[in-house]
Amino acid sequence: MQCGMHAYMQGHGLAVDNPYYAVTGSEGAFTIKDLPAGTYRIKAWHPTLGEKEQDVTVAANGTSVLGFSFEAK
């Protein structure tokens, strides 16, 4: 979304079709809670820098760590 009068006034949104998503904190960290065990493709999206995808496997009652790195355009 963009203001019709001010190009610098913008808002971004991303529709997801499942309950397993997160919004990063100010340092870029995120947690997706209650994710059932399995292998998933995680997508990180930035309104200017695009998107990255990475596979991750989560064990039953376990945790997994992954990281994304975006290059400035």
PDB file of N, H, CA, C and O in Angstrom:
ATOM      1  N   MET A   1       0.843  -1.166   0.000  1.00  0.00           N
ATOM      2  CA  MET A   1       0.000   0.000   0.000  1.00  0.00           C
ATOM      3  C   MET A   1       0.891   1.234   0.000  1.00  0.00           C
ATOM      4  O   MET A   1       1.946   1.251   0.635  1.00  0.00           O
ATOM      5  N   GLN A   2       0.471   2.235  -0.697  1.00  0.00           N
ATOM      6  H   GLN A   2      -0.385   2.221  -1.214  1.00  0.00           H
ATOM      7  CA  GLN A   2       1.268   3.455  -0.763  1.00  0.00           C
ATOM      8  C   GLN A   2       0.337   4.656  -0.742  1.00  0.00           C
ATOM      9  O   GLN A   2      -0.740   4.628  -1.338  1.00  0.00           O
ATOM     10  N   CYS A   3       0.753   5.698  -0.060  1.00  0.00           N
ATOM     11  H   CYS A   3       1.628   5.720   0.424  1.00  0.00           H
ATOM     12  CA  CYS A   3      -0.008   6.937  -0.001  1.00  0.00           C
ATOM     13  C   CYS A   3      -0.029   7.570  -1.387  1.00  0.00           C
ATOM     14  O   CYS A   3       0.994   7.592  -2.071  1.00  0.00           O
ATOM     15  N   GLY A   4      -1.168   8.077  -1.803  1.00  0.00           N
ATOM     16  H   GLY A   4      -1.999   8.059  -1.247  1.00  0.00           H
ATOM     17  CA  GLY A   4      -1.298   8.713  -3.102  1.00  0.00           C
ATOM     18  C   GLY A   4      -0.601  10.057  -3.202  1.00  0.00           C
ATOM     19  O   GLY A   4      -0.408  10.582  -4.299  1.00  0.00           O
ATOM     20  N   MET A   5      -0.220  10.618  -2.055  1.00  0.00           N
ATOM     21  H   MET A   5      -0.377  10.191  -1.164  1.00  0.00           H
ATOM     22  CA  MET A   5       0.426  11.924  -2.064  1.00  0.00           C
ATOM     23  C   MET A   5       1.893  11.876  -1.646  1.00  0.00           C
ATOM     24  O   MET A   5       2.664  12.763  -2.012  1.00  0.00           O
ATOM     25  N   HIS A   6       2.289  10.859  -0.888  1.00  0.00           N
ATOM     26  H   HIS A   6       1.662  10.139  -0.591  1.00  0.00           H
ATOM     27  CA  HIS A   6       3.648  10.786  -0.350  1.00  0.00           C
ATOM     28  C   HIS A   6       4.241   9.422  -0.675  1.00  0.00           C
ATOM     29  O   HIS A   6       3.856   8.420  -0.072  1.00  0.00           O
ATOM     30  N   ALA A   7       5.166   9.374  -1.615  1.00  0.00           N
ATOM     31  H   ALA A   7       5.478  10.188  -2.105  1.00  0.00           H
ATOM     32  CA  ALA A   7       5.748   8.094  -2.053  1.00  0.00           C
ATOM     33  C   ALA A   7       6.485   7.366  -0.930  1.00  0.00           C
ATOM     34  O   ALA A   7       6.597   6.140  -0.960  1.00  0.00           O
ATOM     35  N   TYR A   8       6.989   8.105   0.059  1.00  0.00           N
ATOM     36  H   TYR A   8       6.899   9.101   0.083  1.00  0.00           H
ATOM     37  CA  TYR A   8       7.737   7.477   1.155  1.00  0.00           C
ATOM     38  C   TYR A   8       6.817   6.830   2.198  1.00  0.00           C
ATOM     39  O   TYR A   8       7.298   6.097   3.061  1.00  0.00           O
ATOM     40  N   MET A   9       5.516   7.084   2.136  1.00  0.00           N
ATOM     41  H   MET A   9       5.125   7.679   1.434  1.00  0.00           H
ATOM     42  CA  MET A   9       4.571   6.495   3.096  1.00  0.00           C
ATOM     43  C   MET A   9       4.034   5.195   2.509  1.00  0.00           C
ATOM     44  O   MET A   9       3.203   5.203   1.601  1.00  0.00           O
ATOM     45  N   GLN A  10       4.525   4.075   3.043  1.00  0.00           N
ATOM     46  H   GLN A  10       5.201   4.068   3.781  1.00  0.00           H
ATOM     47  CA  GLN A  10       4.162   2.772   2.517  1.00  0.00           C
ATOM     48  C   GLN A  10       3.810   1.823   3.644  1.00  0.00           C
ATOM     49  O   GLN A  10       4.239   2.002   4.783  1.00  0.00           O
ATOM     50  N   GLY A  11       3.029   0.819   3.316  1.00  0.00           N
ATOM     51  H   GLY A  11       2.680   0.673   2.390  1.00  0.00           H
ATOM     52  CA  GLY A  11       2.727  -0.273   4.225  1.00  0.00           C
ATOM     53  C   GLY A  11       2.833  -1.567   3.444  1.00  0.00           C
ATOM     54  O   GLY A  11       2.514  -1.598   2.255  1.00  0.00           O
ATOM     55  N   HIS A  12       3.277  -2.639   4.092  1.00  0.00           N
ATOM     56  H   HIS A  12       3.536  -2.613   5.057  1.00  0.00           H
ATOM     57  CA  HIS A  12       3.450  -3.915   3.413  1.00  0.00           C
ATOM     58  C   HIS A  12       2.698  -4.996   4.169  1.00  0.00           C
ATOM     59  O   HIS A  12       2.594  -4.952   5.395  1.00  0.00           O
ATOM     60  N   GLY A  13       2.181  -5.956   3.440  1.00  0.00           N
ATOM     61  H   GLY A  13       2.266  -5.992   2.444  1.00  0.00           H
ATOM     62  CA  GLY A  13       1.496  -7.085   4.048  1.00  0.00           C
ATOM     63  C   GLY A  13       1.773  -8.346   3.259  1.00  0.00           C
ATOM     64  O   GLY A  13       2.087  -8.292   2.069  1.00  0.00           O
ATOM     65  N   LEU A  14       1.658  -9.473   3.921  1.00  0.00           N
ATOM     66  H   LEU A  14       1.404  -9.517   4.887  1.00  0.00           H
ATOM     67  CA  LEU A  14       1.866 -10.760   3.272  1.00  0.00           C
ATOM     68  C   LEU A  14       0.801 -11.709   3.804  1.00  0.00           C
ATOM     69  O   LEU A  14       0.736 -11.956   5.008  1.00  0.00           O
ATOM     70  N   ALA A  15      -0.025 -12.237   2.926  1.00  0.00           N
ATOM     71  H   ALA A  15       0.027 -12.036   1.948  1.00  0.00           H
ATOM     72  CA  ALA A  15      -1.074 -13.179   3.333  1.00  0.00           C
ATOM     73  C   ALA A  15      -0.487 -14.578   3.454  1.00  0.00           C
ATOM     74  O   ALA A  15       0.231 -15.036   2.565  1.00  0.00           O
ATOM     75  N   VAL A  16      -0.791 -15.247   4.543  1.00  0.00           N
ATOM     76  H   VAL A  16      -1.374 -14.875   5.265  1.00  0.00           H
ATOM     77  CA  VAL A  16      -0.359 -16.627   4.745  1.00  0.00           C
ATOM     78  C   VAL A  16      -1.596 -17.490   4.939  1.00  0.00           C
ATOM     79  O   VAL A  16      -2.606 -17.034   5.475  1.00  0.00           O
ATOM     80  N   ASP A  17      -1.510 -18.746   4.497  1.00  0.00           N
ATOM     81  H   ASP A  17      -0.690 -19.117   4.061  1.00  0.00           H
ATOM     82  CA  ASP A  17      -2.689 -19.612   4.569  1.00  0.00           C
ATOM     83  C   ASP A  17      -2.549 -20.718   5.616  1.00  0.00           C
ATOM     84  O   ASP A  17      -3.165 -21.776   5.487  1.00  0.00           O
ATOM     85  N   ASN A  18      -1.745 -20.477   6.650  1.00  0.00           N
ATOM     86  H   ASN A  18      -1.245 -19.617   6.756  1.00  0.00           H
ATOM     87  CA  ASN A  18      -1.618 -21.437   7.742  1.00  0.00           C
ATOM     88  C   ASN A  18      -1.235 -20.689   9.013  1.00  0.00           C
ATOM     89  O   ASN A  18      -0.821 -19.532   8.945  1.00  0.00           O
ATOM     90  N   PRO A  19      -1.368 -21.331  10.171  1.00  0.00           N
ATOM     91  CA  PRO A  19      -1.065 -20.636  11.434  1.00  0.00           C
ATOM     92  C   PRO A  19       0.416 -20.621  11.799  1.00  0.00           C
ATOM     93  O   PRO A  19       0.776 -20.099  12.854  1.00  0.00           O
ATOM     94  N   TYR A  20       1.278 -21.177  10.961  1.00  0.00           N
ATOM     95  H   TYR A  20       0.985 -21.601  10.104  1.00  0.00           H
ATOM     96  CA  TYR A  20       2.696 -21.303  11.285  1.00  0.00           C
ATOM     97  C   TYR A  20       3.502 -20.220  10.586  1.00  0.00           C
ATOM     98  O   TYR A  20       4.041 -20.430   9.499  1.00  0.00           O
ATOM     99  N   TYR A  21       3.575 -19.068  11.220  1.00  0.00           N
ATOM    100  H   TYR A  21       3.138 -18.897  12.103  1.00  0.00           H
ATOM    101  CA  TYR A  21       4.334 -17.951  10.682  1.00  0.00           C
ATOM    102  C   TYR A  21       4.842 -17.106  11.848  1.00  0.00           C
ATOM    103  O   TYR A  21       4.389 -17.266  12.981  1.00  0.00           O
ATOM    104  N   ALA A  22       5.763 -16.227  11.569  1.00  0.00           N
ATOM    105  H   ALA A  22       6.131 -16.097  10.648  1.00  0.00           H
ATOM    106  CA  ALA A  22       6.298 -15.337  12.603  1.00  0.00           C
ATOM    107  C   ALA A  22       6.683 -14.009  11.972  1.00  0.00           C
ATOM    108  O   ALA A  22       6.977 -13.931  10.779  1.00  0.00           O
ATOM    109  N   VAL A  23       6.676 -12.977  12.787  1.00  0.00           N
ATOM    110  H   VAL A  23       6.437 -13.040  13.756  1.00  0.00           H
ATOM    111  CA  VAL A  23       7.180 -11.668  12.409  1.00  0.00           C
ATOM    112  C   VAL A  23       8.454 -11.468  13.222  1.00  0.00           C
ATOM    113  O   VAL A  23       8.459 -11.687  14.433  1.00  0.00           O
ATOM    114  N   THR A  24       9.519 -11.058  12.568  1.00  0.00           N
ATOM    115  H   THR A  24       9.514 -10.880  11.584  1.00  0.00           H
ATOM    116  CA  THR A  24      10.789 -10.905  13.276  1.00  0.00           C
ATOM    117  C   THR A  24      10.753  -9.758  14.266  1.00  0.00           C
ATOM    118  O   THR A  24       9.974  -8.814  14.131  1.00  0.00           O
ATOM    119  N   GLY A  25      11.620  -9.865  15.266  1.00  0.00           N
ATOM    120  H   GLY A  25      12.253 -10.631  15.375  1.00  0.00           H
ATOM    121  CA  GLY A  25      11.824  -8.774  16.199  1.00  0.00           C
ATOM    122  C   GLY A  25      12.774  -7.754  15.607  1.00  0.00           C
ATOM    123  O   GLY A  25      13.160  -7.868  14.443  1.00  0.00           O
ATOM    124  N   SER A  26      13.153  -6.766  16.384  1.00  0.00           N
ATOM    125  H   SER A  26      12.839  -6.674  17.329  1.00  0.00           H
ATOM    126  CA  SER A  26      14.007  -5.681  15.881  1.00  0.00           C
ATOM    127  C   SER A  26      15.396  -6.162  15.460  1.00  0.00           C
ATOM    128  O   SER A  26      16.051  -5.508  14.650  1.00  0.00           O
ATOM    129  N   GLU A  27      15.853  -7.293  15.997  1.00  0.00           N
ATOM    130  H   GLU A  27      15.321  -7.824  16.656  1.00  0.00           H
ATOM    131  CA  GLU A  27      17.155  -7.849  15.626  1.00  0.00           C
ATOM    132  C   GLU A  27      17.049  -8.926  14.548  1.00  0.00           C
ATOM    133  O   GLU A  27      18.065  -9.481  14.129  1.00  0.00           O
ATOM    134  N   GLY A  28      15.827  -9.228  14.093  1.00  0.00           N
ATOM    135  H   GLY A  28      15.002  -8.778  14.433  1.00  0.00           H
ATOM    136  CA  GLY A  28      15.638 -10.210  13.037  1.00  0.00           C
ATOM    137  C   GLY A  28      15.361 -11.621  13.515  1.00  0.00           C
ATOM    138  O   GLY A  28      15.186 -12.518  12.691  1.00  0.00           O
ATOM    139  N   ALA A  29      15.315 -11.846  14.829  1.00  0.00           N
ATOM    140  H   ALA A  29      15.458 -11.117  15.498  1.00  0.00           H
ATOM    141  CA  ALA A  29      15.055 -13.186  15.366  1.00  0.00           C
ATOM    142  C   ALA A  29      13.563 -13.507  15.301  1.00  0.00           C
ATOM    143  O   ALA A  29      12.719 -12.616  15.388  1.00  0.00           O
ATOM    144  N   PHE A  30      13.256 -14.792  15.146  1.00  0.00           N
ATOM    145  H   PHE A  30      13.942 -15.516  15.075  1.00  0.00           H
ATOM    146  CA  PHE A  30      11.862 -15.216  15.127  1.00  0.00           C
ATOM    147  C   PHE A  30      11.723 -16.610  15.714  1.00  0.00           C
ATOM    148  O   PHE A  30      12.689 -17.372  15.760  1.00  0.00           O
ATOM    149  N   THR A  31      10.511 -16.943  16.166  1.00  0.00           N
ATOM    150  H   THR A  31       9.726 -16.324  16.128  1.00  0.00           H
ATOM    151  CA  THR A  31      10.177 -18.260  16.690  1.00  0.00           C
ATOM    152  C   THR A  31       8.822 -18.656  16.126  1.00  0.00           C
ATOM    153  O   THR A  31       7.887 -17.855  16.115  1.00  0.00           O
ATOM    154  N   ILE A  32       8.722 -19.887  15.662  1.00  0.00           N
ATOM    155  H   ILE A  32       9.481 -20.538  15.672  1.00  0.00           H
ATOM    156  CA  ILE A  32       7.430 -20.436  15.226  1.00  0.00           C
ATOM    157  C   ILE A  32       7.093 -21.534  16.224  1.00  0.00           C
ATOM    158  O   ILE A  32       7.709 -22.599  16.201  1.00  0.00           O
ATOM    159  N   LYS A  33       6.129 -21.291  17.093  1.00  0.00           N
ATOM    160  H   LYS A  33       5.628 -20.426  17.111  1.00  0.00           H
ATOM    161  CA  LYS A  33       5.790 -22.216  18.167  1.00  0.00           C
ATOM    162  C   LYS A  33       4.795 -23.273  17.717  1.00  0.00           C
ATOM    163  O   LYS A  33       4.030 -23.074  16.773  1.00  0.00           O
ATOM    164  N   ASP A  34       4.825 -24.413  18.423  1.00  0.00           N
ATOM    165  H   ASP A  34       5.447 -24.574  19.189  1.00  0.00           H
ATOM    166  CA  ASP A  34       3.863 -25.505  18.233  1.00  0.00           C
ATOM    167  C   ASP A  34       3.879 -26.096  16.828  1.00  0.00           C
ATOM    168  O   ASP A  34       2.853 -26.578  16.347  1.00  0.00           O
ATOM    169  N   LEU A  35       5.012 -26.064  16.179  1.00  0.00           N
ATOM    170  H   LEU A  35       5.846 -25.672  16.570  1.00  0.00           H
ATOM    171  CA  LEU A  35       5.151 -26.636  14.846  1.00  0.00           C
ATOM    172  C   LEU A  35       5.255 -28.159  14.976  1.00  0.00           C
ATOM    173  O   LEU A  35       6.154 -28.646  15.662  1.00  0.00           O
ATOM    174  N   PRO A  36       4.374 -28.915  14.346  1.00  0.00           N
ATOM    175  CA  PRO A  36       4.451 -30.373  14.439  1.00  0.00           C
ATOM    176  C   PRO A  36       5.762 -30.902  13.847  1.00  0.00           C
ATOM    177  O   PRO A  36       6.351 -30.273  12.967  1.00  0.00           O
ATOM    178  N   ALA A  37       6.209 -32.056  14.334  1.00  0.00           N
ATOM    179  H   ALA A  37       5.730 -32.567  15.049  1.00  0.00           H
ATOM    180  CA  ALA A  37       7.445 -32.667  13.823  1.00  0.00           C
ATOM    181  C   ALA A  37       7.330 -32.884  12.321  1.00  0.00           C
ATOM    182  O   ALA A  37       6.265 -33.230  11.809  1.00  0.00           O
ATOM    183  N   GLY A  38       8.448 -32.674  11.619  1.00  0.00           N
ATOM    184  H   GLY A  38       9.313 -32.393  12.035  1.00  0.00           H
ATOM    185  CA  GLY A  38       8.467 -32.878  10.174  1.00  0.00           C
ATOM    186  C   GLY A  38       9.503 -32.000   9.512  1.00  0.00           C
ATOM    187  O   GLY A  38      10.243 -31.275  10.177  1.00  0.00           O
ATOM    188  N   THR A  39       9.546 -32.073   8.202  1.00  0.00           N
ATOM    189  H   THR A  39       8.944 -32.661   7.662  1.00  0.00           H
ATOM    190  CA  THR A  39      10.449 -31.246   7.408  1.00  0.00           C
ATOM    191  C   THR A  39       9.623 -30.168   6.715  1.00  0.00           C
ATOM    192  O   THR A  39       8.577 -30.449   6.132  1.00  0.00           O
ATOM    193  N   TYR A  40      10.104 -28.941   6.786  1.00  0.00           N
ATOM    194  H   TYR A  40      10.954 -28.712   7.260  1.00  0.00           H
ATOM    195  CA  TYR A  40       9.362 -27.790   6.274  1.00  0.00           C
ATOM    196  C   TYR A  40      10.265 -26.919   5.418  1.00  0.00           C
ATOM    197  O   TYR A  40      11.484 -26.906   5.588  1.00  0.00           O
ATOM    198  N   ARG A  41       9.655 -26.199   4.505  1.00  0.00           N
ATOM    199  H   ARG A  41       8.665 -26.209   4.367  1.00  0.00           H
ATOM    200  CA  ARG A  41      10.351 -25.167   3.746  1.00  0.00           C
ATOM    201  C   ARG A  41       9.928 -23.842   4.365  1.00  0.00           C
ATOM    202  O   ARG A  41       8.753 -23.477   4.332  1.00  0.00           O
ATOM    203  N   ILE A  42      10.898 -23.126   4.928  1.00  0.00           N
ATOM    204  H   ILE A  42      11.853 -23.422   4.954  1.00  0.00           H
ATOM    205  CA  ILE A  42      10.644 -21.848   5.577  1.00  0.00           C
ATOM    206  C   ILE A  42      10.997 -20.735   4.607  1.00  0.00           C
ATOM    207  O   ILE A  42      12.052 -20.755   3.972  1.00  0.00           O
ATOM    208  N   LYS A  43      10.097 -19.759   4.502  1.00  0.00           N
ATOM    209  H   LYS A  43       9.240 -19.742   5.018  1.00  0.00           H
ATOM    210  CA  LYS A  43      10.316 -18.628   3.600  1.00  0.00           C
ATOM    211  C   LYS A  43      10.443 -17.358   4.426  1.00  0.00           C
ATOM    212  O   LYS A  43       9.595 -17.069   5.270  1.00  0.00           O
ATOM    213  N   ALA A  44      11.514 -16.597   4.175  1.00  0.00           N
ATOM    214  H   ALA A  44      12.203 -16.832   3.489  1.00  0.00           H
ATOM    215  CA  ALA A  44      11.704 -15.286   4.786  1.00  0.00           C
ATOM    216  C   ALA A  44      11.443 -14.254   3.691  1.00  0.00           C
ATOM    217  O   ALA A  44      11.947 -14.379   2.575  1.00  0.00           O
ATOM    218  N   TRP A  45      10.652 -13.235   4.021  1.00  0.00           N
ATOM    219  H   TRP A  45      10.242 -13.134   4.928  1.00  0.00           H
ATOM    220  CA  TRP A  45      10.259 -12.234   3.034  1.00  0.00           C
ATOM    221  C   TRP A  45      10.581 -10.843   3.549  1.00  0.00           C
ATOM    222  O   TRP A  45      10.329 -10.522   4.711  1.00  0.00           O
ATOM    223  N   HIS A  46      11.142 -10.018   2.669  1.00  0.00           N
ATOM    224  H   HIS A  46      11.347 -10.278   1.725  1.00  0.00           H
ATOM    225  CA  HIS A  46      11.404  -8.613   2.951  1.00  0.00           C
ATOM    226  C   HIS A  46      10.812  -7.802   1.808  1.00  0.00           C
ATOM    227  O   HIS A  46      10.998  -8.165   0.647  1.00  0.00           O
ATOM    228  N   PRO A  47      10.101  -6.710   2.101  1.00  0.00           N
ATOM    229  CA  PRO A  47       9.407  -5.973   1.035  1.00  0.00           C
ATOM    230  C   PRO A  47      10.320  -5.376  -0.029  1.00  0.00           C
ATOM    231  O   PRO A  47       9.877  -5.164  -1.157  1.00  0.00           O
ATOM    232  N   THR A  48      11.572  -5.100   0.292  1.00  0.00           N
ATOM    233  H   THR A  48      11.932  -5.272   1.209  1.00  0.00           H
ATOM    234  CA  THR A  48      12.505  -4.530  -0.678  1.00  0.00           C
ATOM    235  C   THR A  48      13.529  -5.546  -1.162  1.00  0.00           C
ATOM    236  O   THR A  48      13.883  -5.557  -2.341  1.00  0.00           O
ATOM    237  N   LEU A  49      14.005  -6.394  -0.268  1.00  0.00           N
ATOM    238  H   LEU A  49      13.718  -6.386   0.690  1.00  0.00           H
ATOM    239  CA  LEU A  49      15.104  -7.310  -0.585  1.00  0.00           C
ATOM    240  C   LEU A  49      14.655  -8.654  -1.129  1.00  0.00           C
ATOM    241  O   LEU A  49      15.498  -9.462  -1.518  1.00  0.00           O
ATOM    242  N   GLY A  50      13.360  -8.919  -1.170  1.00  0.00           N
ATOM    243  H   GLY A  50      12.675  -8.262  -0.854  1.00  0.00           H
ATOM    244  CA  GLY A  50      12.847 -10.156  -1.765  1.00  0.00           C
ATOM    245  C   GLY A  50      12.614 -11.253  -0.751  1.00  0.00           C
ATOM    246  O   GLY A  50      12.320 -10.985   0.414  1.00  0.00           O
ATOM    247  N   GLU A  51      12.747 -12.494  -1.201  1.00  0.00           N
ATOM    248  H   GLU A  51      12.985 -12.712  -2.147  1.00  0.00           H
ATOM    249  CA  GLU A  51      12.496 -13.615  -0.310  1.00  0.00           C
ATOM    250  C   GLU A  51      13.581 -14.673  -0.453  1.00  0.00           C
ATOM    251  O   GLU A  51      14.240 -14.787  -1.487  1.00  0.00           O
ATOM    252  N   LYS A  52      13.742 -15.433   0.606  1.00  0.00           N
ATOM    253  H   LYS A  52      13.206 -15.341   1.445  1.00  0.00           H
ATOM    254  CA  LYS A  52      14.681 -16.550   0.661  1.00  0.00           C
ATOM    255  C   LYS A  52      13.917 -17.741   1.217  1.00  0.00           C
ATOM    256  O   LYS A  52      12.975 -17.573   1.991  1.00  0.00           O
ATOM    257  N   GLU A  53      14.321 -18.949   0.823  1.00  0.00           N
ATOM    258  H   GLU A  53      15.086 -19.086   0.194  1.00  0.00           H
ATOM    259  CA  GLU A  53      13.700 -20.169   1.333  1.00  0.00           C
ATOM    260  C   GLU A  53      14.779 -21.112   1.832  1.00  0.00           C
ATOM    261  O   GLU A  53      15.898 -21.131   1.320  1.00  0.00           O
ATOM    262  N   GLN A  54      14.418 -21.895   2.845  1.00  0.00           N
ATOM    263  H   GLN A  54      13.509 -21.879   3.261  1.00  0.00           H
ATOM    264  CA  GLN A  54      15.354 -22.853   3.413  1.00  0.00           C
ATOM    265  C   GLN A  54      14.560 -24.004   4.031  1.00  0.00           C
ATOM    266  O   GLN A  54      13.519 -23.780   4.649  1.00  0.00           O
ATOM    267  N   ASP A  55      15.045 -25.224   3.866  1.00  0.00           N
ATOM    268  H   ASP A  55      15.890 -25.406   3.364  1.00  0.00           H
ATOM    269  CA  ASP A  55      14.405 -26.387   4.475  1.00  0.00           C
ATOM    270  C   ASP A  55      14.913 -26.572   5.890  1.00  0.00           C
ATOM    271  O   ASP A  55      16.081 -26.312   6.179  1.00  0.00           O
ATOM    272  N   VAL A  56      14.033 -27.022   6.772  1.00  0.00           N
ATOM    273  H   VAL A  56      13.084 -27.233   6.537  1.00  0.00           H
ATOM    274  CA  VAL A  56      14.394 -27.303   8.157  1.00  0.00           C
ATOM    275  C   VAL A  56      13.604 -28.518   8.624  1.00  0.00           C
ATOM    276  O   VAL A  56      12.436 -28.681   8.269  1.00  0.00           O
ATOM    277  N   THR A  57      14.243 -29.371   9.421  1.00  0.00           N
ATOM    278  H   THR A  57      15.191 -29.239   9.710  1.00  0.00           H
ATOM    279  CA  THR A  57      13.580 -30.530   9.994  1.00  0.00           C
ATOM    280  C   THR A  57      13.427 -30.316  11.491  1.00  0.00           C
ATOM    281  O   THR A  57      14.383 -29.973  12.187  1.00  0.00           O
ATOM    282  N   VAL A  58      12.208 -30.524  11.973  1.00  0.00           N
ATOM    283  H   VAL A  58      11.432 -30.803  11.408  1.00  0.00           H
ATOM    284  CA  VAL A  58      11.905 -30.354  13.387  1.00  0.00           C
ATOM    285  C   VAL A  58      11.552 -31.719  13.961  1.00  0.00           C
ATOM    286  O   VAL A  58      10.670 -32.401  13.440  1.00  0.00           O
ATOM    287  N   ALA A  59      12.242 -32.127  15.042  1.00  0.00           N
ATOM    288  H   ALA A  59      12.959 -31.573  15.465  1.00  0.00           H
ATOM    289  CA  ALA A  59      11.953 -33.387  15.721  1.00  0.00           C
ATOM    290  C   ALA A  59      10.781 -33.185  16.683  1.00  0.00           C
ATOM    291  O   ALA A  59      10.484 -32.056  17.073  1.00  0.00           O
ATOM    292  N   ALA A  60      10.124 -34.270  17.060  1.00  0.00           N
ATOM    293  H   ALA A  60      10.366 -35.187  16.742  1.00  0.00           H
ATOM    294  CA  ALA A  60       9.031 -34.194  18.030  1.00  0.00           C
ATOM    295  C   ALA A  60       9.550 -33.568  19.323  1.00  0.00           C
ATOM    296  O   ALA A  60      10.572 -33.999  19.858  1.00  0.00           O
ATOM    297  N   ASN A  61       8.856 -32.567  19.816  1.00  0.00           N
ATOM    298  H   ASN A  61       8.026 -32.217  19.382  1.00  0.00           H
ATOM    299  CA  ASN A  61       9.233 -31.841  21.035  1.00  0.00           C
ATOM    300  C   ASN A  61      10.641 -31.252  20.946  1.00  0.00           C
ATOM    301  O   ASN A  61      11.295 -31.055  21.970  1.00  0.00           O
ATOM    302  N   GLY A  62      11.106 -30.972  19.740  1.00  0.00           N
ATOM    303  H   GLY A  62      10.574 -31.132  18.908  1.00  0.00           H
ATOM    304  CA  GLY A  62      12.454 -30.450  19.555  1.00  0.00           C
ATOM    305  C   GLY A  62      12.449 -29.020  19.062  1.00  0.00           C
ATOM    306  O   GLY A  62      11.403 -28.412  18.835  1.00  0.00           O
ATOM    307  N   THR A  63      13.647 -28.510  18.904  1.00  0.00           N
ATOM    308  H   THR A  63      14.497 -29.003  19.088  1.00  0.00           H
ATOM    309  CA  THR A  63      13.823 -27.174  18.324  1.00  0.00           C
ATOM    310  C   THR A  63      14.854 -27.261  17.207  1.00  0.00           C
ATOM    311  O   THR A  63      15.700 -28.156  17.198  1.00  0.00           O
ATOM    312  N   SER A  64      14.778 -26.347  16.288  1.00  0.00           N
ATOM    313  H   SER A  64      14.091 -25.621  16.295  1.00  0.00           H
ATOM    314  CA  SER A  64      15.737 -26.246  15.186  1.00  0.00           C
ATOM    315  C   SER A  64      16.115 -24.785  15.019  1.00  0.00           C
ATOM    316  O   SER A  64      15.339 -23.889  15.350  1.00  0.00           O
ATOM    317  N   VAL A  65      17.304 -24.557  14.508  1.00  0.00           N
ATOM    318  H   VAL A  65      17.935 -25.285  14.240  1.00  0.00           H
ATOM    319  CA  VAL A  65      17.786 -23.202  14.299  1.00  0.00           C
ATOM    320  C   VAL A  65      18.152 -23.044  12.822  1.00  0.00           C
ATOM    321  O   VAL A  65      18.771 -23.929  12.232  1.00  0.00           O
ATOM    322  N   LEU A  66      17.770 -21.930  12.240  1.00  0.00           N
ATOM    323  H   LEU A  66      17.266 -21.212  12.719  1.00  0.00           H
ATOM    324  CA  LEU A  66      18.183 -21.615  10.876  1.00  0.00           C
ATOM    325  C   LEU A  66      18.365 -20.124  10.771  1.00  0.00           C
ATOM    326  O   LEU A  66      17.889 -19.368  11.618  1.00  0.00           O
ATOM    327  N   GLY A  67      19.051 -19.701   9.735  1.00  0.00           N
ATOM    328  H   GLY A  67      19.438 -20.314   9.047  1.00  0.00           H
ATOM    329  CA  GLY A  67      19.294 -18.280   9.555  1.00  0.00           C
ATOM    330  C   GLY A  67      19.176 -17.876   8.100  1.00  0.00           C
ATOM    331  O   GLY A  67      19.461 -18.663   7.198  1.00  0.00           O
ATOM    332  N   PHE A  68      18.759 -16.659   7.885  1.00  0.00           N
ATOM    333  H   PHE A  68      18.527 -16.020   8.619  1.00  0.00           H
ATOM    334  CA  PHE A  68      18.647 -16.089   6.547  1.00  0.00           C
ATOM    335  C   PHE A  68      19.525 -14.854   6.468  1.00  0.00           C
ATOM    336  O   PHE A  68      19.674 -14.126   7.449  1.00  0.00           O
ATOM    337  N   SER A  69      20.105 -14.620   5.301  1.00  0.00           N
ATOM    338  H   SER A  69      19.984 -15.211   4.503  1.00  0.00           H
ATOM    339  CA  SER A  69      20.929 -13.446   5.088  1.00  0.00           C
ATOM    340  C   SER A  69      20.486 -12.779   3.793  1.00  0.00           C
ATOM    341  O   SER A  69      20.446 -13.412   2.738  1.00  0.00           O
ATOM    342  N   PHE A  70      20.155 -11.497   3.884  1.00  0.00           N
ATOM    343  H   PHE A  70      20.188 -10.983   4.741  1.00  0.00           H
ATOM    344  CA  PHE A  70      19.740 -10.727   2.720  1.00  0.00           C
ATOM    345  C   PHE A  70      20.841  -9.737   2.358  1.00  0.00           C
ATOM    346  O   PHE A  70      21.445  -9.120   3.236  1.00  0.00           O
ATOM    347  N   GLU A  71      21.092  -9.592   1.085  1.00  0.00           N
ATOM    348  H   GLU A  71      20.601 -10.093   0.372  1.00  0.00           H
ATOM    349  CA  GLU A  71      22.064  -8.627   0.581  1.00  0.00           C
ATOM    350  C   GLU A  71      21.326  -7.371   0.148  1.00  0.00           C
ATOM    351  O   GLU A  71      20.306  -7.454  -0.536  1.00  0.00           O
ATOM    352  N   ALA A  72      21.837  -6.200   0.545  1.00  0.00           N
ATOM    353  H   ALA A  72      22.666  -6.132   1.101  1.00  0.00           H
ATOM    354  CA  ALA A  72      21.233  -4.943   0.150  1.00  0.00           C
ATOM    355  C   ALA A  72      21.344  -4.776  -1.364  1.00  0.00           C
ATOM    356  O   ALA A  72      22.367  -5.111  -1.961  1.00  0.00           O
ATOM    357  N   LYS A  73      20.288  -4.260  -1.972  1.00  0.00           N
ATOM    358  H   LYS A  73      19.457  -3.988  -1.487  1.00  0.00           H
ATOM    359  CA  LYS A  73      20.277  -4.040  -3.419  1.00  0.00           C
ATOM    360  C   LYS A  73      20.843  -2.678  -3.744  1.00  0.00           C
ATOM    361  O   LYS A  73      20.919  -2.304  -4.914  1.00  0.00           O
TER     362      LYS A  73
END
